[in-house]
Every structure is written in C-alpha cells, then in structure tokens.
Amino acid sequence: MFNIKIKTSDFIHVMVTNRCNRRCPFCFDENRKFGKDITRENFIKIMDKAKENNIREVCILGGEPLLHPDIVWLCKTCKEYGFKTVMTTNYAKPEVLLECDKYLDSINISYYNQTDLPDQKNYTADISLSALIYKGRLDNKKDLDDFIDKYKDRFLLRLATLEPTPRFPTQLCDVSEFLDTLEFDEKVTLFGQIEADIYRGVTIKRHDISLPKFEQPFSFNGHVTGEYDRSWTDRYKTEERGEVEYSSPIGDIRSYEEYDALAKKLHKIYIYDQGDYVCGVLFNKDRNKYIMVKQYRYGIDKYNIEFPGGSKDYVEEAIDAYLREIKEETGYKVSKENAKLLGSFYQNVGNSKGKVYIFYAEVSDNDLGEAELDEFEHVEVVEMNDVELKNYLSKDNYMLTQLIYSKYKELENVK
C-alpha cells in the first residue's frame, strides 16, 4: 500500500486535530475549517507505519493538539512505541499539557503574546518558545532584541519568517529588508531546504528566502484521516466551510467569519454552494449536424437554444453526468469512448466553487433512442449545420453556448 522508503533519520508530523482556539490568518493548515479529531484507530495506523519505517521522532501538531479529547492517550501511546515525542502547542490548556508532560521529550510553545507561559521547573520535557517575524511583529531591532532579552534565559528560542498564503500575502510576510541589516553570528541551511540566520545565538528560519527544493518535503505527515504521506493538501474535499443560513434544492448559502490580515479585523463571508454543471458539443456524424436543445430557462425568463447540459449530481463523475444529460434531453446514448473533455472552468470564484465541464461527443443515427425528460422538463431537439450554428451564435446572448463552441473549434482533431 505504501511505496515510500523512509530513512532512519526521517521524522513525522502527526496532525491530531484540525480544531484550534485561534484564527491565525497565516496558518498553513488547509483543513482547519473542519474541526476533525484523529481517532485512536487512525493514530495507531500511523504509529504502526512509522515504526515499520524506522521513524525515530514524532511531532504532534494541530490545529491545537491540546484540544483533542484523547491527547494524553495519544502522547502516552507515542511514547510506548519508543518514539522521541515532541508537541507543538499554543498552551491553550496548561493543565492538560502538564498531564502530557510525562510522555513528552520536548514541548514547543507557539508564542502569540500570551501572558501565561509555562515554567520549565514544573516540566520534565524541554520547553522551547517559537515566535514569528512579520510586518508589525518583531520587525525592528529594538522589538527583536527586547524579545530575546526577555525570554532567552527561560526558554530555547526559535524564530521564523513566513511564506505567503492567500490569507497572509507577501506584503505582510516580507521582512527581509529589516533582517538583512542585522549582524548574524553565522548562516546555516536546515534540512538542505531552509536558510537560517543565527542572531545572538537564536536561529531565525528564513522562509522569505527561496532555496532549491528537494523533490519532496523533508518530513512525512500523518493526517487526521489516518493517511500517511509527504503532503499537506486538503483532506476533506467533500465538506464545506461555515453554517448554512439558507437551503434550497439548487444550492445552500453558507456564512462564516474570517480575519482579514490587511484590514486587521473580522469580516463575514457568504458562500453559495453552487453545484457543478456539465455541457458540450454533440455532433451527429451521419447528418453532419450539431444536436441542440430548446427549452425555457427561468433565470433569463425565455426560451433558449443551447448545447445539451445540466447539473451534475454531487457524487457523479462529470463525464457520467454529461452522458446522462444527453440521454435525458436528446435520446442519444453515448459511450464514454466517444466523449472527450475539452476543458473546465469555475462559474463564479467570488463566492462559489461550482465548475462547468465542457465536453465533445460524437453520435450516429444508430445511437438515437427515446428522451427521458423529467416531469417539468419540456425540451425540443434542434439540429443545426455549421453555417446555421454560426449564424445563431452571432445573435445569441447566451455566452456559455458561444464559449463551448469556441473551445470546441480551438482544439484540433477533435472529430
């Protein structure tokens, strides 16, 4: 099942939960909106695979790992497997962290100006303090020196710059102009991938500096779903953000709040769960004509002549939906071998992720059967040759029909 060869020096990050008590706009966890906890079964699955591949060190991450209801058991289990165990946390639940401490070798506190921080004398695990440098935060020599002076005797300090994300753009991440003015003890490269500067004995990971990357990230990752690989990608493509404010047969309106790092405040976002749409050119090679359909469209309040198409069911493959729509509206039965995907695009990226899939299908008279229309569908089949279709498109305001035809003509050797 797993074809990955892991070196004994490798370690693994295990994302035990996507839940967090903070809304940091620079967070790299694409799944944080789903609030999932790893199950004991999935955790054991990851531990077994890590042991099999000679992993020595496990870093327990979130979200915020202390929010996991079984976090003490997870830490204990990790230690029972013989791994060096590290946890990165924002110290959300100090009393729970103390319970975990007996099973941890190291604790890394993500610092966000918390006034309450752990005291090393109360812990057996080594405690480090990690802070980020970005515009408005530790981005000048005085603030940086004051931070180091305040905490250097209490913790091992770790500092880092940020890579831009869609929610935390370059203008907030780029502090290279300031950092390049500092006098460093030395420069090092971590994992062969990250440049780091040593300033007053403190390592600053420079994610603002691009270095040649390995073909794969340097660590492995265990996910809430029990998957085990080198990727941080979205694991919950079937779920949506936010709460449903209005539900209808053609889609839901959802809303959620998100912090805007540039505006420096929360704002409410509305998302329309618009489903995917399939359509495309249908060409009868025996008649040398395009097969169109004429039907009343409520959105524009008139009859329209267009290529066959319709909404894709959520669990359907796009090509299956297209072939189904052709059969329902025109009666033609098309095999997958005679249909070709020409391309796809998002309908409205401003507030929806619904896609339009454009196909080309070729049929003959032998493929024609009875249409299978729904009760409220009243469709008339219209045939046009190339000249008739071009004349119609020159007058038609239905842009999707024009786009489909243009895409079809762009591609060579379709038929």
DAWOBEL-V536219 format. One record per residue. N is the residue number from 1. RES is the residue in one small letter. BURIAL is I if it has 24 or more other ideal C-beta (glycine too) atoms within 12 Angstrom, else O. Layout:
BEGIN
N/RES/BURIAL  N/RES/BURIAL
END
This chain:
BEGIN
1/m/O  2/f/O  3/n/O  4/i/O  5/k/O  6/i/I  7/k/O  8/t/O  9/s/O  10/d/I  11/f/I  12/i/I  13/h/I  14/v/I  15/m/I  16/v/I  17/t/I  18/n/I  19/r/I  20/c/I  21/n/O  22/r/I  23/r/I  24/c/I  25/p/I  26/f/I  27/c/I  28/f/I  29/d/I  30/e/I  31/n/I  32/r/I  33/k/I  34/f/I  35/g/O  36/k/I  37/d/I  38/i/I  39/t/O  40/r/O  41/e/O  42/n/I  43/f/I  44/i/I  45/k/I  46/i/I  47/m/I  48/d/O  49/k/I  50/a/I  51/k/O  52/e/O  53/n/I  54/n/O  55/i/I  56/r/I  57/e/I  58/v/I  59/c/I  60/i/I  61/l/I  62/g/I  63/g/I  64/e/I  65/p/I  66/l/I  67/l/I  68/h/I  69/p/O  70/d/I  71/i/I  72/v/I  73/w/I  74/l/I  75/c/I  76/k/O  77/t/I  78/c/I  79/k/I  80/e/O  81/y/I  82/g/O  83/f/I  84/k/O  85/t/I  86/v/I  87/m/I  88/t/I  89/t/I  90/n/I  91/y/I  92/a/I  93/k/I  94/p/O  95/e/O  96/v/I  97/l/I  98/l/I  99/e/O  100/c/I  101/d/I  102/k/O  103/y/I  104/l/I  105/d/I  106/s/I  107/i/I  108/n/I  109/i/I  110/s/I  111/y/I  112/y/I  113/n/O  114/q/O  115/t/O  116/d/O  117/l/I  118/p/I  119/d/O  120/q/O  121/k/O  122/n/O  123/y/I  124/t/O  125/a/I  126/d/O  127/i/I  128/s/I  129/l/I  130/s/I  131/a/I  132/l/I  133/i/I  134/y/I  135/k/I  136/g/O  137/r/I  138/l/I  139/d/I  140/n/O  141/k/O  142/k/O  143/d/O  144/l/I  145/d/O  146/d/O  147/f/I  148/i/I  149/d/O  150/k/O  151/y/I  152/k/O  153/d/O  154/r/O  155/f/I  156/l/O  157/l/I  158/r/I  159/l/I  160/a/I  161/t/I  162/l/I  163/e/I  164/p/O  165/t/O  166/p/O  167/r/I  168/f/I  169/p/O  170/t/O  171/q/O  172/l/I  173/c/I  174/d/I  175/v/I  176/s/I  177/e/O  178/f/I  179/l/I  180/d/O  181/t/O  182/l/I  183/e/O  184/f/O  185/d/O  186/e/O  187/k/O  188/v/O  189/t/O  190/l/O  191/f/O  192/g/O  193/q/O  194/i/I  195/e/I  196/a/I  197/d/I  198/i/O  199/y/I  200/r/O  201/g/O  202/v/I  203/t/I  204/i/I  205/k/I  206/r/I  207/h/I  208/d/I  209/i/I  210/s/O  211/l/O  212/p/O  213/k/O  214/f/O  215/e/O  216/q/O  217/p/O  218/f/O  219/s/I  220/f/I  221/n/I  222/g/I  223/h/I  224/v/I  225/t/I  226/g/I  227/e/I  228/y/I  229/d/I  230/r/O  231/s/O  232/w/I  233/t/O  234/d/I  235/r/I  236/y/O  237/k/O  238/t/O  239/e/O  240/e/I  241/r/I  242/g/I  243/e/O  244/v/O  245/e/O  246/y/O  247/s/O  248/s/O  249/p/O  250/i/O  251/g/I  252/d/I  253/i/O  254/r/I  255/s/O  256/y/O  257/e/O  258/e/I  259/y/O  260/d/O  261/a/I  262/l/O  263/a/O  264/k/O  265/k/O  266/l/O  267/h/O  268/k/O  269/i/O  270/y/O  271/i/I  272/y/I  273/d/I  274/q/I  275/g/I  276/d/I  277/y/I  278/v/I  279/c/I  280/g/I  281/v/I  282/l/I  283/f/I  284/n/I  285/k/O  286/d/O  287/r/O  288/n/O  289/k/I  290/y/I  291/i/I  292/m/I  293/v/I  294/k/I  295/q/I  296/y/O  297/r/O  298/y/O  299/g/O  300/i/O  301/d/O  302/k/O  303/y/O  304/n/I  305/i/I  306/e/I  307/f/I  308/p/I  309/g/I  310/g/I  311/s/I  312/k/I  313/d/O  314/y/O  315/v/O  316/e/O  317/e/O  318/a/I  319/i/I  320/d/O  321/a/I  322/y/I  323/l/I  324/r/I  325/e/I  326/i/I  327/k/I  328/e/I  329/e/I  330/t/I  331/g/I  332/y/I  333/k/I  334/v/I  335/s/O  336/k/O  337/e/O  338/n/I  339/a/I  340/k/I  341/l/I  342/l/I  343/g/I  344/s/I  345/f/O  346/y/O  347/q/I  348/n/O  349/v/O  350/g/O  351/n/O  352/s/I  353/k/I  354/g/I  355/k/I  356/v/I  357/y/I  358/i/I  359/f/I  360/y/I  361/a/I  362/e/I  363/v/I  364/s/O  365/d/O  366/n/O  367/d/I  368/l/O  369/g/O  370/e/O  371/a/I  372/e/O  373/l/O  374/d/O  375/e/O  376/f/O  377/e/O  378/h/O  379/v/I  380/e/O  381/v/I  382/v/I  383/e/I  384/m/I  385/n/O  386/d/O  387/v/O  388/e/O  389/l/I  390/k/O  391/n/O  392/y/I  393/l/I  394/s/O  395/k/O  396/d/I  397/n/O  398/y/I  399/m/O  400/l/I  401/t/I  402/q/O  403/l/I  404/i/I  405/y/I  406/s/O  407/k/I  408/y/I  409/k/O  410/e/O  411/l/O  412/e/O  413/n/O  414/v/I  415/k/O
END
